[in-house]
């Protein structure tokens, strides 16, 4: 029997309607559905509730929300190499592959195994601070070093594989995967990169110099960023969801994670069609 864990975004009103449709669909199916007990109670699906969702042996995770919700689920399932699939009730949805108009059809495909599991590069971030190196987290889209609030511009030194590349005066810098090329990096002037390309993107945020240009490097390289700013309000974020404070003198290390994220996709959907429809409105 297949076990599916559901992760709804409780901040989206549409989640309740989607949960009702899922509840009705799985009512007569030979499948076990689990979700955290508090959320199961919230959506009146008490039979799905478990005390510790992280302890359950699940076959796949199903997110309800936008790409951000799916990113969080991917990071949660990353260590156990469990695939995730997203139901899109967000604004864009590059990663969440199921639209509301096709929900039951796609759930059928999930139960029948009619899907592909694609692997996407994950990057990990560590920081050397006051002589101690500590691991901070993983990101599927990007790791961002940026200023907070009303801070002045940052002074950042960048090395790749211990070779000094450039010193930035900028609002920050984005290190993203190819998957994340259509996220924050794109808004900051970075290129669109097919997620099948095994690359990392380095995109300065509002640089105050003309020689700070976006770069594409192999995802086997390690990026090292030296924090030289003299003020204190410096943030490092993972997929825009987890944030850590950095200090002047810190050194950030960003490299490819040991495992890829595993995302469920359906064979009748093409990346370039999705790109065209989501970014340019099918012009």
C-alpha positions in Angstrom: 0.0 0.0 0.0 1.3 3.4 -1.0 1.7 6.0 1.8 1.3 9.7 0.8 2.1 12.6 3.1 0.2 15.8 2.5 1.6 19.2 3.3 -1.0 22.0 2.8 -0.2 25.7 3.0 -2.6 26.8 5.7 -2.2 30.5 4.8 -3.9 29.9 1.4 -7.7 29.9 1.5 -7.9 27.5 -1.5 -6.2 24.8 0.5 -9.5 23.9 2.2 -11.2 23.2 -1.2 -8.2 21.2 -2.4 -8.2 19.1 0.8 -11.9 18.4 0.4 -11.3 17.2 -3.2 -8.4 15.0 -2.1 -10.4 13.6 0.8 -13.2 12.6 -1.5 -10.9 11.2 -4.1 -8.9 8.9 -1.7 -12.0 7.8 0.2 -12.3 4.5 -1.7 -8.7 4.0 -2.7 -6.2 1.5 -1.4 -3.7 4.1 -0.1 -2.7 5.5 3.2 -2.8 9.3 3.6 -0.9 11.0 6.5 -0.5 14.6 7.6 0.3 16.3 10.9 -2.4 15.9 13.4 -3.0 19.7 13.9 -3.4 20.3 10.2 -5.6 17.2 9.9 -7.9 18.6 12.5 -7.8 22.0 10.8 -9.1 20.5 7.6 -11.5 18.1 9.2 -9.5 15.0 8.1 -8.8 13.6 11.5 -8.3 10.1 10.2 -5.1 11.3 8.4 -3.6 12.8 11.5 -0.3 11.4 13.0 1.7 12.6 16.0 5.1 12.8 14.3 4.9 13.1 10.5 8.7 13.0 10.2 8.7 9.4 11.7 6.3 8.0 9.1 7.6 5.8 6.3 6.1 7.6 3.2 6.5 6.9 -0.5 6.0 10.5 -1.6 5.0 14.0 -0.4 2.2 16.0 -1.9 2.3 19.8 -1.3 -0.7 22.1 -1.6 0.4 25.7 -2.3 2.8 27.4 -4.7 6.4 26.7 -5.5 7.5 28.0 -2.1 5.4 25.3 -0.4 6.9 22.6 -2.6 10.5 24.0 -1.9 9.9 23.6 1.8 8.6 20.0 1.4 11.6 19.1 -0.9 14.0 20.3 1.8 12.1 18.4 4.5 12.2 15.1 2.4 15.8 15.7 1.1 17.7 13.5 3.5 15.5 10.5 3.0 15.5 10.9 -0.9 11.7 10.9 -1.0 10.1 12.4 -4.1 7.7 15.3 -3.8 4.9 16.6 -6.0 3.1 20.0 -5.9 -0.5 21.0 -6.4 -0.3 24.6 -7.6 -2.6 27.2 -6.0 0.1 29.8 -6.2 0.7 32.6 -8.7 3.2 31.0 -11.1 4.1 27.4 -10.4 7.3 26.4 -12.2 7.8 23.4 -9.9 4.3 22.5 -8.7 3.1 20.4 -11.6 -0.6 19.8 -10.8 -3.1 22.5 -11.7 -6.5 22.5 -10.0 -8.3 21.8 -13.3 -6.5 18.4 -13.5 -6.3 17.4 -9.9 -8.2 14.1 -9.9 -6.6 13.0 -13.2 -3.1 13.6 -11.8 -3.9 11.8 -8.5 -4.9 8.9 -10.7 -1.5 9.1 -12.4 0.3 9.2 -9.0 -1.5 6.0 -7.9 -0.8 4.2 -11.2 2.9 5.3 -11.2 2.4 7.2 -14.4 5.0 9.9 -13.7 8.7 10.6 -13.8 11.0 11.5 -11.0 13.4 14.3 -12.0 16.5 15.1 -10.0 17.4 18.7 -9.3 20.6 20.1 -7.9 20.5 21.1 -4.2 23.0 23.5 -2.8 24.2 23.6 0.8 25.5 26.5 2.8 28.0 26.7 5.7 29.6 29.7 7.5 32.9 30.1 9.1 32.3 32.6 12.0 34.9 33.5 14.7 36.9 30.4 13.8 34.0 27.9 14.0 32.5 26.4 10.8 28.8 25.4 11.0 26.4 24.0 8.5 23.3 26.1 8.0 21.0 24.4 5.5 20.0 23.4 2.0 18.4 25.2 -0.9 16.8 24.0 -4.1 16.4 27.5 -5.6 19.0 29.8 -4.1 21.1 31.0 -1.2 21.0 34.8 -0.8 23.4 37.1 1.1 21.8 40.5 1.5 21.4 43.5 3.6 18.5 43.9 6.0 16.3 46.9 6.7 18.0 50.3 6.1 21.5 48.9 5.9 24.2 50.4 3.7 25.6 48.5 0.7 27.6 45.3 1.4 31.2 44.8 0.7 31.7 41.2 -0.4 34.7 39.3 -1.6 34.1 36.3 -3.8 36.3 33.3 -4.5 35.6 30.2 -6.5 37.6 27.1 -5.5 39.9 29.4 -3.4 40.7 31.6 -6.4 39.8 35.3 -5.9 37.3 36.4 -8.5 36.0 39.8 -7.5 35.1 42.2 -4.8 31.5 43.5 -4.8 29.9 46.6 -3.5 26.3 45.7 -3.8 23.0 45.1 -2.0 23.9 41.4 -1.9 24.6 38.4 -4.0 22.5 35.4 -5.1 23.9 31.9 -5.6 21.3 29.8 -7.3 20.8 26.5 -9.0 19.5 26.2 -12.6 16.1 25.4 -11.0 16.3 28.8 -9.2 17.2 30.7 -12.3 13.6 31.7 -12.8 13.3 32.9 -9.2 15.1 35.8 -7.4 18.1 35.6 -9.7 15.9 36.4 -12.8 14.5 39.5 -11.1 18.1 40.6 -10.3 19.1 40.3 -14.0 20.4 36.8 -14.1 19.8 34.4 -17.1 17.2 31.7 -17.5 18.9 28.3 -17.4 17.3 25.0 -18.2 17.1 23.0 -14.9 18.7 20.0 -16.6 21.9 22.0 -16.9 24.3 21.2 -14.0 25.3 24.7 -13.1 25.3 27.3 -10.4 24.5 31.0 -11.1 26.1 33.9 -9.3 24.1 37.0 -9.6 25.0 40.3 -7.8 22.0 42.3 -6.4 22.1 46.0 -7.5 25.9 46.2 -7.8 27.6 49.6 -7.6 30.2 48.8 -10.1 30.1 47.9 -13.8 32.4 44.9 -13.6 30.1 42.9 -11.3 28.3 40.6 -13.9 26.3 37.4 -13.5 28.3 34.2 -13.9 27.4 30.6 -14.7 29.8 28.0 -13.3 29.8 24.2 -13.0 27.8 22.9 -10.0 30.9 21.0 -8.9 32.7 24.3 -8.0 32.6 25.8 -4.5 31.7 29.5 -4.0 33.2 31.3 -1.1 31.9 34.7 -0.1 33.8 36.9 2.4 31.7 39.4 4.4 33.7 42.6 4.7 30.9 45.1 5.5 31.2 47.0 8.8 27.6 47.0 9.8 25.7 44.3 11.5 22.4 43.7 9.6 23.4 41.0 7.1 21.2 38.1 6.3 21.8 34.7 4.6 18.6 33.1 3.4 17.7 29.6 1.9 15.0 29.6 -0.7 13.7 32.8 0.9 12.3 30.7 3.8 15.1 30.2 6.3 17.2 33.1 7.5 20.5 33.4 9.5 22.4 36.4 10.7 25.9 37.0 9.4 28.7 39.1 10.9 31.5 41.1 9.4 34.5 38.7 8.9 32.3 35.7 8.3 33.1 33.4 5.3 30.2 31.7 3.6 30.7 28.4 1.7 28.2 27.3 -0.9 28.5 24.0 -2.8 26.5 21.3 -4.3 24.7 19.1 -1.8 25.4 15.4 -1.5 22.0 14.4 -2.9 19.7 15.9 -5.5 16.1 16.8 -4.7 13.5 14.5 -6.3 10.5 16.1 -7.9 7.6 14.3 -9.6 6.8 15.5 -13.1 4.3 14.2 -15.7 5.4 13.2 -19.2 2.9 15.4 -21.1 4.4 18.6 -19.7 7.4 20.3 -21.3 9.7 22.7 -19.7 9.7 25.2 -22.5 5.9 25.2 -22.7 5.8 25.9 -19.0 8.3 28.7 -19.4 6.3 30.3 -22.2 3.0 30.0 -20.4 4.2 31.1 -17.0 6.5 34.0 -18.0 5.0 35.3 -21.2 1.4 34.2 -21.0 1.5 31.9 -24.0 2.2 34.7 -26.5 
